[in-house]
């Protein structure tokens, strides 16, 4: 399976699990703002997981810095 597809599916799974857990833990009845908070936090966690997975599976040894050629 290509790397991009695997990372996208992992991010979708993280989003789904985070949203489900937060919906289960929040007190009932839920308002519209509660659903917005759940979606926002789940999105944050999914993007954080995607970022960490991309850094961990990076092919280069130095992810954040790029060596420049001397002129």
C-alpha positions as CSV (number, residue, x, y, z in Angstrom):
1,X,0.0,0.0,0.0
2,X,1.4,3.4,-0.9
3,X,2.7,5.6,2.0
4,X,0.3,8.4,1.4
5,X,-2.7,6.2,1.4
6,X,-1.6,4.5,4.6
7,X,-1.0,7.8,6.4
8,X,-4.4,9.1,5.2
9,X,-6.2,6.0,6.5
10,X,-4.3,6.3,9.8
11,X,-5.4,9.9,10.2
12,X,-9.0,9.0,9.4
13,X,-8.9,6.2,12.1
14,X,-7.4,8.6,14.7
15,X,-10.1,11.2,13.9
16,X,-12.9,8.5,14.2
17,X,-11.6,7.1,17.5
18,X,-11.0,10.5,19.0
19,X,-14.5,11.8,18.0
20,X,-16.2,8.6,19.3
21,X,-14.4,8.7,22.6
22,X,-15.2,12.4,23.2
23,X,-18.8,12.0,22.2
24,X,-19.1,9.1,24.7
25,X,-17.4,11.1,27.5
26,X,-19.2,14.4,27.2
27,X,-22.3,14.9,29.3
28,X,-25.7,14.7,27.6
29,X,-27.6,16.5,26.1
30,X,-25.1,17.8,23.5
31,X,-25.5,21.2,22.0
32,X,-24.2,22.4,18.6
33,X,-21.2,23.9,20.2
34,X,-20.3,20.6,21.8
35,X,-20.2,18.9,18.4
36,X,-18.0,21.7,17.1
37,X,-15.6,21.2,20.0
38,X,-15.5,17.4,19.4
39,X,-14.8,17.9,15.7
40,X,-12.1,20.5,16.4
41,X,-10.2,18.4,18.9
42,X,-10.5,15.2,16.8
43,X,-9.1,17.2,13.8
44,X,-6.2,18.5,15.9
45,X,-5.4,15.0,17.1
46,X,-5.6,13.5,13.6
47,X,-3.3,16.2,12.2
48,X,-0.9,15.8,15.1
49,X,-0.8,12.0,14.5
50,X,-0.3,12.5,10.8
51,X,2.6,15.0,11.4
52,X,4.3,12.6,13.8
53,X,3.8,9.7,11.5
54,X,5.3,11.6,8.6
55,X,8.3,12.7,10.7
56,X,8.8,9.1,12.0
57,X,8.7,7.6,8.5
58,X,10.7,10.3,6.8
59,X,13.3,9.0,4.3
60,X,15.8,11.8,5.1
61,X,17.8,11.8,8.3
62,X,17.3,15.5,9.0
63,X,13.6,16.4,8.6
64,X,13.5,20.0,9.8
65,X,16.7,21.4,8.4
66,X,18.1,21.3,4.9
67,X,21.8,21.6,4.2
68,X,22.6,24.3,1.7
69,X,25.4,24.0,-0.8
70,X,28.2,26.4,-0.2
71,X,28.5,29.0,-3.0
